[in-house]
Amino acid sequence: MSRPQSDEELLAQCEVETFRSSGPGGQNVNSRDTAVRLRHLPSGIVVTCQEERYQLRNRQIALAKLRAELEERARPVKKRVPTKIPRSVRHRILSAKKQRGQVKDSRKKPGVDE
């Protein structure tokens, strides 16, 4: 799958849907289809934008979000390198557990053996 260079090429690969937005913006938002939903057909990514009062600006923002998401998915996943817990950290954890156990033991009633 080749990455589209221009916004027009990217829009050609998308299904564009407009709908009424919610939130601030006055009657312009309430009465006109200003929100934009882009569905990228090759990858199935769906991006929605309803931040601005104008459909054109929302489409530009949605395209930027879609392009960022496509770049994120194209980036190879780094292989996790397993690491060991350092000896000093392991010692600190065990001493904290031991101290916590002593605190709990001090709550017992005298003469109760388990």
C-alpha distances in whole Angstrom, upper triangle without the diagonal:
4,7,9,12,15,16,17,13,12,15,14,11,14,17,20,23,26,29,33,32,35,37,39,38,41,42,39,36,38,39,35,32,31,28,24,22,18,16,12,12,8,9,13,14,17,19,23,25,29,30,31,34,32,29,27,27,26,23,22,23,20,18,19,19,15,14,16,15,11,12,14,12,10,13,15,18,21,23,26,29,32,36,39,41,44,47,49,46,47,51,51,49,52,54,53,53,56,58,56,58,61,61,61,63,66,65,67,71,73,74,71,70,67
4,6,9,12,14,14,11,11,14,13,11,14,18,20,24,27,30,33,32,35,37,38,38,41,41,38,36,38,38,35,32,30,28,24,22,18,17,13,13,10,12,15,15,18,19,23,25,28,29,30,33,30,28,26,26,25,22,21,22,20,17,17,18,15,13,15,15,11,12,14,13,10,14,15,19,22,24,28,31,34,37,40,42,45,48,50,47,48,52,52,50,53,56,54,54,58,59,58,60,63,62,62,65,67,67,69,72,75,76,73,72,69
4,6,9,11,12,9,8,12,12,10,13,17,18,22,24,27,30,30,32,34,35,34,38,38,35,33,36,36,32,29,27,25,22,20,16,15,12,13,11,11,14,14,17,17,20,22,25,26,27,30,27,25,23,23,22,19,17,18,17,13,14,15,12,9,12,12,8,9,12,11,9,12,15,18,21,24,27,30,33,36,40,42,44,47,48,46,47,51,50,49,52,54,53,53,57,58,56,58,61,61,61,64,66,65,67,71,73,75,72,71,68
4,6,8,9,6,5,9,9,9,11,15,16,20,22,26,28,28,31,32,33,33,36,36,32,31,34,34,30,27,25,23,20,19,15,15,12,13,12,13,15,15,17,17,19,20,24,25,25,27,25,22,20,20,20,16,15,17,15,12,13,14,11,9,12,13,10,11,15,14,13,16,19,22,25,28,31,34,37,39,43,45,47,50,51,49,50,54,53,51,55,57,55,56,59,60,59,61,64,63,63,66,68,68,70,73,76,77,74,74,71
4,7,8,7,7,11,12,12,14,18,18,22,24,27,30,29,32,33,34,32,36,36,33,31,34,34,31,28,26,24,21,20,17,18,15,16,15,16,19,18,19,18,21,21,24,25,25,27,25,22,19,19,20,17,15,16,16,12,12,15,13,10,13,15,12,12,16,16,14,17,20,23,26,29,32,35,38,40,44,45,47,51,52,49,51,54,54,52,56,58,56,57,60,61,60,62,65,64,64,67,69,69,71,75,77,79,76,75,72
4,5,5,6,9,10,11,13,16,16,20,21,25,27,27,30,31,31,30,33,33,29,28,31,31,27,25,23,22,19,19,16,17,15,17,16,17,19,18,19,17,19,19,22,23,22,24,21,19,16,16,17,14,12,14,14,10,11,14,13,10,14,16,14,14,18,18,17,20,23,26,29,32,34,37,41,43,46,48,50,53,54,51,53,56,55,54,57,59,58,58,62,62,61,63,66,65,65,69,70,70,72,76,78,80,77,77,74
4,5,5,6,9,10,11,13,13,16,17,21,23,23,26,27,28,26,29,29,26,25,28,27,24,21,19,18,15,15,12,14,13,15,16,16,18,16,16,15,16,16,19,19,19,21,18,15,13,13,13,10,9,11,11,7,9,12,10,9,13,14,13,14,17,18,18,20,24,26,29,33,35,38,41,43,47,48,50,54,54,51,53,56,55,54,57,59,57,58,61,62,60,62,65,64,64,67,69,68,71,74,77,79,76,75,73
4,5,5,6,9,10,12,12,16,17,21,24,24,27,29,29,28,30,30,26,25,28,27,24,21,19,19,16,16,13,14,13,15,15,17,18,17,17,16,18,18,20,21,21,22,19,16,13,15,15,12,11,14,13,10,12,15,13,12,16,17,16,17,20,21,20,23,26,29,32,35,38,41,44,46,50,51,53,57,57,55,56,59,58,57,60,62,60,61,64,65,63,65,68,67,67,70,72,71,73,77,80,82,79,78,75
4,5,5,7,9,12,13,17,19,23,26,26,29,31,32,30,33,33,29,28,31,30,26,23,22,21,17,17,13,14,11,13,13,15,16,16,17,17,19,19,22,24,23,25,22,19,17,18,18,14,13,16,14,11,13,15,13,12,15,16,14,15,19,18,18,21,24,27,30,33,35,39,42,44,48,49,51,55,56,53,55,58,57,56,59,61,59,60,63,64,62,64,67,67,66,70,71,71,73,76,79,81,78,77,74
4,5,5,7,10,11,15,17,20,23,23,26,28,29,28,31,31,27,26,28,28,25,21,20,18,15,14,10,11,8,10,11,12,13,12,13,13,15,16,19,21,21,23,20,17,15,16,15,12,11,13,11,8,10,12,9,8,12,13,11,13,16,16,15,18,21,24,27,30,33,36,39,41,45,46,49,52,53,50,52,55,54,52,55,58,56,56,60,60,59,61,64,63,63,66,68,67,69,72,75,77,74,73,70
4,5,5,8,8,11,14,17,20,21,24,26,27,26,28,28,25,23,26,25,21,18,17,16,12,11,8,9,8,10,12,13,14,13,13,12,14,15,17,19,19,21,18,14,13,14,13,10,10,13,10,8,11,13,10,11,14,15,13,16,18,18,18,22,25,27,30,33,36,39,42,44,48,49,51,55,55,52,54,57,56,54,57,60,58,58,61,62,60,62,65,64,64,67,69,68,70,73,76,78,75,75,72
4,5,8,9,13,16,19,23,24,27,29,30,29,31,31,27,26,28,27,24,20,20,19,15,14,11,11,9,10,11,13,14,14,15,15,17,18,21,23,23,24,21,17,16,18,17,13,14,16,14,12,15,16,13,13,17,17,15,18,20,20,19,23,26,28,31,34,37,40,43,46,49,51,53,57,58,55,56,59,58,57,60,62,60,60,64,64,63,65,68,67,66,70,71,70,72,76,79,80,77,77,74
4,7,10,13,16,20,23,24,27,29,31,30,32,32,29,27,29,28,25,21,21,19,15,13,10,9,6,6,7,10,11,11,12,13,16,18,21,23,23,25,22,19,18,19,18,14,15,17,14,11,14,15,11,12,15,15,12,15,18,17,17,20,23,25,28,31,34,37,40,43,46,48,50,54,55,52,53,56,55,54,57,59,57,57,61,62,60,62,65,64,63,67,68,68,69,73,76,77,74,73,70
4,6,9,13,16,19,20,23,26,27,27,29,29,25,24,25,25,22,18,18,15,12,10,6,5,4,6,8,10,9,9,9,10,12,14,17,20,20,22,20,16,15,17,15,12,13,14,11,10,13,13,10,12,15,14,13,16,18,17,18,21,24,25,29,32,34,37,40,43,46,47,50,54,54,51,52,56,55,53,56,58,56,56,60,60,58,60,63,62,61,65,67,66,68,71,74,75,72,72,69
4,7,10,13,17,18,21,24,26,25,27,27,24,22,23,23,19,16,16,14,10,8,6,5,7,7,11,12,10,11,9,11,12,14,17,20,20,21,19,15,15,17,15,12,14,16,12,12,15,15,12,15,18,16,16,19,21,19,21,24,27,28,32,34,36,40,42,45,48,49,52,55,56,53,54,57,56,54,57,59,57,57,61,61,59,61,64,63,62,65,67,66,68,71,74,76,72,72,69
4,7,10,14,15,18,21,23,22,24,23,20,18,20,19,16,12,12,11,7,6,5,7,9,10,14,15,13,12,10,10,10,12,14,16,17,17,15,11,12,14,12,9,12,13,10,11,14,14,12,15,18,17,17,20,21,21,22,25,28,30,33,36,38,41,43,46,49,50,53,56,57,53,54,58,56,54,57,60,57,57,61,61,59,61,64,63,62,65,67,66,68,71,74,76,73,72,70
4,7,10,12,15,19,21,20,21,20,18,16,17,16,13,9,10,8,6,5,6,8,11,13,16,17,14,14,11,10,9,11,12,15,16,16,14,11,12,14,12,10,14,14,11,13,16,15,14,17,20,18,19,22,23,23,25,28,31,31,35,38,39,43,45,47,50,51,53,57,57,54,55,58,56,54,57,59,57,57,60,61,58,60,63,62,61,64,66,65,67,70,73,75,71,71,69
4,7,9,13,16,17,16,18,17,14,12,13,12,9,6,7,6,5,6,9,11,15,16,20,20,18,16,13,12,10,10,10,13,13,13,11,8,11,13,10,9,13,14,12,14,17,16,16,19,21,20,21,24,25,25,27,30,33,34,37,40,41,45,46,49,52,52,55,58,58,55,56,59,57,55,58,60,57,57,61,61,59,61,64,62,61,65,66,65,67,70,73,75,72,72,69
4,6,10,13,15,14,15,14,12,10,10,10,8,4,6,5,7,8,11,14,17,19,23,22,19,18,14,13,10,10,9,13,13,12,12,10,13,14,11,12,16,15,14,16,19,18,18,21,23,22,24,27,27,27,30,32,35,35,38,41,42,46,47,49,52,52,55,58,58,55,56,59,57,55,58,60,57,57,60,60,57,60,63,61,60,63,65,63,65,68,71,73,70,71,68
4,7,10,12,11,12,11,10,7,6,7,6,4,6,6,9,11,14,17,20,23,26,25,23,21,17,15,12,11,9,12,12,11,11,10,14,14,12,14,17,16,15,18,21,20,20,24,25,24,26,29,29,29,32,34,37,37,40,43,44,47,49,50,53,53,56,59,58,55,56,59,57,55,58,59,56,56,60,60,57,59,62,60,59,63,64,62,64,67,71,73,70,70,68
4,7,9,9,11,11,9,6,7,9,8,7,6,5,9,11,14,17,21,23,26,25,22,20,16,14,10,9,6,9,9,9,10,10,13,13,10,13,16,15,14,17,19,18,19,22,23,22,25,27,27,28,31,32,35,35,38,41,41,45,46,48,50,50,53,56,55,52,53,56,54,52,55,56,53,54,57,57,54,57,59,57,56,60,61,59,62,64,68,70,67,68,65
4,7,8,10,11,11,7,7,10,11,10,9,8,12,14,17,20,23,26,29,28,25,22,19,16,12,11,8,9,11,10,13,13,17,16,13,16,18,17,16,20,21,19,21,24,24,24,27,29,28,29,32,34,37,36,39,42,42,45,46,48,50,49,52,55,54,51,52,55,52,50,53,55,52,52,55,55,52,54,57,55,54,58,59,57,59,62,65,67,65,65,63
4,7,8,11,11,8,9,12,13,13,11,11,14,16,20,23,26,29,31,30,27,24,21,18,14,12,9,9,10,10,13,14,18,16,14,17,19,17,17,21,22,20,22,25,25,25,28,30,29,31,33,34,37,37,39,42,42,45,46,47,50,49,51,54,53,50,51,54,51,49,52,54,50,51,54,53,51,53,56,53,53,57,57,55,58,61,64,66,64,65,63
4,6,9,9,7,9,12,13,14,12,12,16,18,22,25,28,31,33,32,30,27,23,20,17,14,10,9,9,8,12,14,17,15,14,18,19,17,18,22,22,21,24,26,26,26,29,31,31,32,35,36,39,39,41,44,44,47,48,49,51,51,53,56,54,51,53,55,52,51,54,55,52,53,56,55,53,55,58,55,55,59,59,57,60,63,66,69,66,67,65
4,7,6,5,8,10,11,12,10,12,15,18,21,25,27,30,33,32,30,27,24,21,17,14,10,9,8,6,9,12,15,13,13,16,18,17,18,21,22,21,24,26,26,27,30,31,31,33,36,37,40,40,42,45,46,49,50,51,54,53,55,58,57,54,56,58,55,54,57,58,55,56,59,58,56,59,61,59,58,62,63,61,64,66,70,72,70,71,69
4,5,6,7,9,11,13,12,14,17,21,24,27,30,33,36,35,33,30,26,24,20,17,13,13,11,9,12,14,17,16,16,19,21,20,21,24,25,25,27,30,30,31,33,35,35,37,39,40,43,44,46,49,49,52,54,55,57,56,58,61,60,57,59,61,58,57,60,61,58,58,62,61,58,61,63,61,61,64,65,63,66,68,71,74,72,73,71
4,5,5,6,8,11,11,14,17,20,24,27,30,33,36,35,33,30,27,24,20,18,14,15,13,10,12,14,17,17,17,20,22,21,22,25,26,26,28,31,31,32,34,36,36,38,40,42,45,45,48,51,51,54,56,57,59,59,61,64,63,60,61,64,61,60,63,64,61,61,65,64,61,64,66,64,63,67,67,66,68,71,74,77,74,75,73
4,6,6,6,9,8,11,14,18,21,24,27,30,33,33,30,28,25,22,18,16,12,13,10,7,8,10,13,14,14,16,18,18,19,22,23,23,25,28,29,29,31,33,34,35,37,39,42,43,45,49,49,52,54,55,58,58,60,63,62,59,61,63,61,59,62,64,60,61,65,64,61,64,66,64,64,67,68,66,69,72,75,77,75,76,73
4,6,6,7,6,8,12,15,19,22,25,27,31,30,27,25,21,19,15,13,9,10,9,6,8,10,13,13,12,15,17,16,17,20,21,21,23,25,26,26,29,31,31,32,35,36,40,40,43,45,46,49,51,52,55,54,57,60,59,56,57,60,58,56,59,60,57,58,61,61,58,61,63,61,60,64,65,63,66,68,72,74,71,72,70
4,6,8,9,10,14,17,20,23,27,29,32,32,29,27,23,21,17,15,12,13,12,10,12,13,16,17,15,18,20,20,20,23,25,24,25,28,29,29,31,34,34,35,37,39,42,42,45,48,48,51,53,54,57,56,59,62,61,58,59,62,59,57,60,62,58,59,62,62,59,61,64,61,61,65,65,63,66,68,72,74,71,72,70
4,7,9,11,14,17,21,23,27,29,32,32,29,28,24,22,18,17,14,16,14,11,12,12,16,17,16,18,21,21,21,23,26,25,26,29,30,30,32,35,35,36,38,40,43,44,47,50,50,54,55,57,59,59,62,65,64,61,62,65,62,60,64,65,62,62,66,65,62,65,67,65,64,68,69,67,69,72,75,77,75,75,73
4,6,9,11,15,18,21,24,26,29,29,27,25,21,19,16,14,12,14,12,9,9,9,12,14,13,14,17,18,18,20,22,22,23,26,27,28,29,32,32,33,35,38,41,41,44,47,48,52,53,55,58,58,60,63,63,60,61,64,62,60,63,64,61,62,65,65,62,65,67,65,65,68,69,67,70,72,76,78,75,76,73
4,6,8,11,14,17,20,22,25,25,23,21,18,16,13,12,10,13,12,10,9,7,11,13,11,12,15,16,15,17,20,20,20,23,24,24,26,29,29,30,32,34,37,38,41,44,45,48,50,52,55,55,58,61,61,57,59,62,59,57,61,62,59,59,63,63,60,63,66,63,63,66,68,66,68,71,74,76,73,74,71
4,7,10,13,16,19,22,25,25,22,20,17,14,11,9,7,9,8,6,6,4,8,9,7,9,12,12,12,15,17,17,18,20,22,22,24,26,27,28,30,32,35,36,39,42,43,46,48,50,53,53,55,58,58,55,56,59,57,55,58,60,57,57,61,61,58,61,64,62,61,65,66,64,67,70,73,75,72,73,70
4,7,10,13,17,19,22,22,19,17,13,11,8,6,4,8,8,8,8,6,9,10,6,8,11,11,10,13,15,14,15,18,19,19,21,23,24,25,27,29,32,33,36,38,39,43,45,46,49,49,52,55,55,51,53,56,54,52,55,57,54,54,58,58,55,58,60,58,58,62,63,61,63,66,70,72,69,69,67
4,7,10,13,16,19,18,16,14,11,8,6,5,7,10,10,11,10,7,9,9,6,6,9,9,7,10,12,12,12,15,17,16,18,21,21,22,24,26,29,30,33,36,37,41,43,45,48,48,51,54,54,51,52,55,53,51,55,56,54,54,58,58,55,58,61,59,58,62,63,62,64,67,70,72,69,69,67
4,7,10,12,16,15,12,10,7,6,4,6,9,12,13,15,14,11,12,13,9,8,11,11,7,10,13,11,10,14,15,14,16,19,19,19,22,24,27,28,31,34,35,38,40,42,46,46,49,52,52,49,50,53,52,49,53,55,52,52,56,56,54,56,59,57,57,60,62,60,62,65,69,70,67,67,65
4,6,9,12,12,10,8,6,5,6,9,12,14,16,17,16,12,13,13,10,8,11,11,7,8,11,10,8,11,13,12,13,16,17,17,19,21,24,25,29,31,33,37,39,41,44,45,48,51,52,48,50,53,51,49,53,55,52,52,56,56,54,56,59,58,57,61,63,61,63,67,70,71,68,68,65
4,6,9,9,6,6,4,7,9,12,15,18,19,21,19,16,16,17,14,12,14,14,10,10,13,12,9,12,14,12,12,16,16,15,17,20,23,24,27,30,32,35,37,40,43,44,47,51,51,48,49,52,51,49,52,54,52,52,55,56,54,56,59,58,57,60,62,61,63,66,69,71,67,67,64
4,6,6,5,5,6,8,11,14,18,20,21,23,21,18,18,18,16,13,15,15,11,10,13,12,8,10,13,11,10,13,14,13,14,18,20,22,25,28,30,33,36,39,42,43,46,49,50,47,48,52,51,48,51,54,52,52,55,56,54,56,59,58,58,61,63,62,64,67,70,71,68,68,65
4,6,5,7,9,12,15,18,21,23,25,26,24,21,21,22,19,16,18,18,15,14,16,15,12,13,16,14,12,16,17,15,16,19,21,23,27,29,31,35,37,40,43,45,48,51,52,49,50,53,53,50,53,56,54,53,57,58,56,58,61,60,59,62,65,64,65,69,71,73,70,69,66
4,6,8,11,14,17,20,23,26,27,29,27,24,23,24,22,19,20,20,17,15,17,16,12,13,16,13,11,14,15,13,13,17,18,20,24,26,29,32,35,38,41,43,46,49,51,48,48,52,51,49,52,55,53,53,56,57,55,57,60,60,59,62,64,63,65,68,71,72,69,68,65
4,6,9,12,15,18,22,24,26,28,27,24,23,24,21,19,19,19,15,14,16,14,11,12,13,10,8,12,12,10,11,14,16,17,21,23,26,29,31,34,38,39,42,46,47,44,45,48,48,45,48,51,49,49,52,54,52,53,57,56,55,58,60,60,61,65,67,69,65,65,61
4,6,10,13,17,20,22,24,26,25,22,22,23,20,18,19,18,15,14,16,14,11,13,14,11,11,14,14,12,14,17,19,19,23,25,27,31,33,36,39,40,43,47,48,45,45,49,48,46,48,51,49,48,52,53,51,53,56,55,54,57,59,58,60,63,66,68,64,64,61
4,7,10,13,17,19,21,24,23,20,20,20,17,15,16,15,11,12,13,10,8,10,11,8,8,12,12,10,13,15,18,18,22,24,26,30,32,34,38,39,41,45,46,43,43,47,46,44,46,49,47,47,50,51,49,51,54,53,52,56,58,57,58,62,65,66,63,62,59
4,7,10,14,16,18,21,20,17,18,17,14,13,15,13,10,11,13,10,8,11,12,10,11,14,14,13,16,19,21,21,25,27,29,32,34,37,40,40,43,47,47,44,45,48,47,45,48,50,48,47,51,52,49,51,55,53,53,56,58,56,58,62,65,66,63,63,60
4,7,10,12,15,17,17,14,15,14,11,10,11,10,6,8,10,7,6,10,11,9,11,14,14,14,17,19,22,22,25,28,29,33,35,37,40,40,43,47,47,44,45,48,46,44,48,50,47,47,51,51,49,51,54,53,52,56,57,56,58,62,65,66,63,63,61
4,7,9,12,14,14,12,13,12,9,9,11,9,6,9,11,9,9,13,13,12,15,17,17,18,20,22,25,25,28,31,32,36,37,39,42,43,45,48,48,45,46,50,48,46,49,51,48,48,52,52,50,52,55,53,53,56,58,56,59,62,65,67,64,64,61
4,6,8,11,11,9,11,9,6,7,9,7,5,9,10,9,10,13,14,14,16,18,18,20,22,24,27,27,30,33,34,37,39,41,44,44,46,50,49,46,47,51,48,47,50,52,49,49,53,53,51,53,56,54,54,57,59,57,60,63,66,68,65,65,63
4,6,8,9,8,11,9,6,9,11,9,9,13,13,12,14,17,17,17,20,22,22,23,26,27,31,31,33,36,37,40,42,43,46,46,48,52,51,48,49,52,50,48,52,53,50,51,54,54,52,54,57,55,54,58,59,58,60,63,66,69,66,66,64
4,7,9,10,11,9,7,10,11,9,10,13,13,12,15,17,17,18,21,22,22,24,26,27,31,31,33,36,37,40,42,43,45,45,47,51,50,47,48,51,49,47,51,52,49,50,53,53,51,53,56,54,54,57,58,57,59,62,66,68,65,66,64
4,6,8,9,6,6,10,10,9,11,14,14,14,17,19,19,20,23,24,24,26,28,30,33,34,36,39,40,43,45,46,49,48,50,54,53,50,52,55,52,51,54,55,53,53,57,56,54,57,59,57,57,61,62,60,63,66,69,72,69,70,67
4,7,9,8,8,11,12,12,14,16,17,17,20,22,22,23,26,27,28,30,32,33,36,37,39,43,43,47,48,50,52,52,54,57,57,53,55,58,56,54,58,59,56,57,60,59,57,60,62,60,60,64,64,63,66,69,72,74,72,72,70
4,6,6,6,9,10,11,12,14,16,17,18,20,21,23,24,26,27,29,30,32,36,37,39,43,44,47,49,50,53,53,55,59,58,55,57,60,57,56,59,61,58,58,62,62,59,62,65,63,62,66,67,66,68,71,74,77,74,75,72
4,5,5,6,9,10,10,12,14,15,16,18,20,21,22,24,25,27,28,30,34,35,38,41,42,45,48,49,52,52,55,58,58,55,56,59,57,56,59,61,58,58,62,62,59,62,65,63,63,66,67,66,68,71,75,77,74,74,72
4,5,5,6,9,10,11,13,14,15,17,19,20,21,23,24,26,27,29,33,34,37,40,42,45,47,49,52,52,54,58,58,55,57,60,58,56,59,61,58,59,63,63,61,63,66,64,64,68,69,67,70,73,76,78,76,76,73
4,5,5,6,9,10,11,12,14,15,17,18,20,21,23,25,26,27,31,32,35,38,40,43,45,46,50,50,52,55,55,52,54,57,54,53,57,58,55,56,60,60,58,60,63,61,61,65,66,65,67,70,73,76,73,73,71
4,5,5,6,9,10,10,12,14,15,16,18,20,21,22,24,26,29,30,33,36,37,41,43,44,47,48,50,53,53,50,52,55,52,51,54,56,53,54,58,57,55,58,61,59,59,62,63,62,65,68,71,73,70,70,68
4,5,5,6,9,10,10,12,14,15,16,18,20,21,22,24,28,29,32,35,37,40,43,44,48,48,50,54,54,51,52,55,54,52,55,57,55,55,59,59,57,59,62,60,60,64,65,64,66,70,73,75,72,72,69
4,5,5,6,9,10,11,12,14,15,17,18,20,21,23,27,28,31,34,36,39,41,43,46,47,49,52,52,49,51,54,52,51,55,56,54,55,58,58,56,59,62,60,60,64,65,64,66,70,73,75,72,72,69
4,5,5,6,9,10,11,12,14,15,17,19,20,21,25,26,29,32,33,36,39,40,43,44,46,49,49,46,48,51,49,48,51,53,50,51,55,54,53,55,58,56,56,60,61,60,63,66,69,71,68,68,66
4,5,5,6,9,10,10,12,14,15,16,18,20,24,25,27,31,32,35,38,39,43,43,45,49,49,46,47,51,49,47,50,52,50,50,54,54,52,55,57,56,56,59,61,60,62,65,68,70,67,67,65
4,5,5,6,9,10,10,12,14,15,16,18,22,24,26,30,32,35,37,39,43,43,46,49,49,46,48,51,50,48,52,54,51,52,56,56,54,56,59,58,58,61,63,62,64,68,70,72,70,69,67
4,5,5,6,9,10,11,12,14,15,17,20,22,24,28,30,33,35,37,40,41,43,47,47,44,46,49,47,46,49,51,49,50,53,53,52,54,57,56,56,59,61,60,62,66,69,71,68,67,65
4,5,5,6,9,10,10,12,14,16,19,20,23,26,27,30,33,35,38,38,41,44,44,41,43,46,44,43,46,48,46,46,50,50,49,51,54,53,52,56,57,57,59,62,65,67,64,64,61
4,5,5,6,9,10,11,12,14,18,19,22,25,27,30,33,35,38,39,42,45,46,43,44,47,46,44,47,50,48,48,52,52,50,52,55,54,54,57,59,58,60,64,67,68,66,65,62
4,5,5,6,9,10,11,12,16,18,21,24,26,29,32,34,38,39,41,45,45,42,44,47,46,45,48,50,48,49,52,53,51,53,56,55,55,59,60,60,62,65,68,70,67,66,64
4,5,5,6,9,10,11,14,16,18,22,23,26,29,31,34,35,37,41,41,39,40,44,42,41,44,46,44,45,49,49,47,50,53,52,52,55,57,56,59,62,65,67,64,63,61
4,5,5,6,9,10,13,14,17,20,22,25,28,30,33,34,37,40,41,38,39,43,41,40,43,45,43,44,47,48,46,48,51,50,50,54,55,55,57,60,63,65,62,61,58
4,5,5,6,9,12,14,17,20,22,26,28,31,34,36,38,42,43,40,41,45,44,42,45,47,46,46,50,50,49,51,54,53,53,56,58,57,60,63,66,67,64,64,61
4,5,5,6,10,12,15,18,21,24,27,29,32,34,36,40,40,38,39,43,42,40,44,46,44,45,48,49,48,50,53,52,52,55,57,57,59,63,65,67,64,63,60
4,5,5,9,10,12,16,18,21,24,26,29,31,33,37,37,35,36,39,38,37,40,42,41,41,45,46,44,46,49,49,49,52,54,53,55,59,62,63,60,59,57
4,5,8,9,12,15,17,21,24,26,30,31,34,37,38,36,37,40,40,38,41,43,42,42,45,47,45,47,50,50,49,52,54,54,56,60,62,63,60,59,57
4,6,9,12,15,18,21,24,27,31,32,35,38,39,37,38,42,41,40,43,45,44,44,48,49,47,49,52,52,52,55,57,57,59,62,65,66,63,62,59
4,6,9,12,15,18,21,24,27,29,31,35,36,34,35,39,38,37,40,42,41,41,45,46,45,47,50,50,50,52,55,55,56,60,62,64,61,60,57
4,6,9,12,15,18,21,25,27,29,33,34,32,33,37,37,35,38,41,40,40,43,45,44,45,48,49,48,51,53,53,55,59,61,62,60,58,55
4,6,9,12,15,18,22,24,26,30,31,29,30,33,33,32,34,37,36,36,40,41,40,42,45,45,45,47,50,50,52,55,57,59,56,54,51
4,6,9,12,15,19,21,23,27,28,26,27,30,30,29,32,35,34,34,37,39,38,40,43,43,43,46,48,48,50,54,56,57,54,53,50
4,6,9,13,16,19,21,25,27,25,25,29,29,28,30,33,33,33,36,37,37,38,41,42,42,44,46,47,49,52,54,55,52,51,48
4,6,9,13,15,18,21,23,21,21,25,25,24,26,29,29,29,32,34,33,34,37,38,38,40,43,43,45,49,50,51,49,47,44
4,6,10,13,15,18,21,19,19,23,24,22,25,28,28,28,30,32,32,34,36,37,37,40,42,43,44,48,50,51,48,46,43
4,7,10,13,16,18,16,16,20,21,19,21,24,25,24,27,29,29,30,33,34,34,36,39,40,41,45,46,47,45,43,40
4,7,9,12,14,13,13,17,18,17,19,21,22,22,25,27,27,28,31,32,32,34,36,38,39,43,44,45,43,41,38
4,6,9,11,10,10,13,15,14,16,18,19,19,22,24,24,25,28,29,30,31,34,35,37,40,41,42,40,38,36
4,6,8,7,6,10,11,10,12,15,16,16,18,20,21,22,25,26,27,28,30,32,34,37,38,39,37,36,33
4,6,5,6,9,10,11,12,14,16,17,19,20,21,23,25,26,27,29,31,33,34,38,39,40,38,36,34
4,5,5,6,9,10,11,12,14,15,16,18,20,21,23,24,26,27,29,31,32,36,36,38,36,34,32
4,5,5,6,9,10,11,12,14,15,16,18,20,21,23,24,26,27,29,31,35,35,37,35,34,32
4,5,5,6,9,10,11,12,14,15,17,18,20,21,23,24,26,28,30,33,34,36,34,33,31
4,5,5,6,9,10,11,12,14,15,17,19,20,21,23,25,26,28,32,32,34,32,30,28
4,5,5,6,9,10,10,12,14,15,17,18,20,21,23,25,27,30,30,32,30,29,27
4,6,5,6,9,10,11,12,14,15,17,18,20,21,23,25,29,30,31,30,29,27
4,6,5,6,9,10,11,12,14,15,17,18,20,22,24,27,28,30,28,27,25
4,5,5,6,9,10,11,12,14,15,16,18,20,22,25,26,27,26,24,22
4,5,5,6,9,10,11,12,14,15,17,19,21,24,25,26,25,24,23
4,5,5,6,9,10,11,12,14,15,17,19,23,24,26,25,24,22
4,5,5,6,9,10,11,12,14,16,18,21,22,24,22,21,19
4,5,5,6,9,10,10,12,15,16,20,20,22,20,19,18
4,5,5,6,9,10,11,13,15,19,19,21,20,20,19
4,5,5,6,9,10,11,14,17,19,21,19,19,18
4,5,5,6,9,10,11,15,16,18,16,15,14
4,5,5,6,9,10,14,14,16,15,15,15
4,5,5,7,10,13,14,17,16,16,16
4,5,5,7,11,13,15,13,14,13
4,5,6,9,10,12,11,11,11
4,6,8,9,12,11,13,14
4,7,9,12,11,13,14
4,6,9,7,9,10
4,6,6,9,11
4,6,8,12
4,6,10
4,7
4
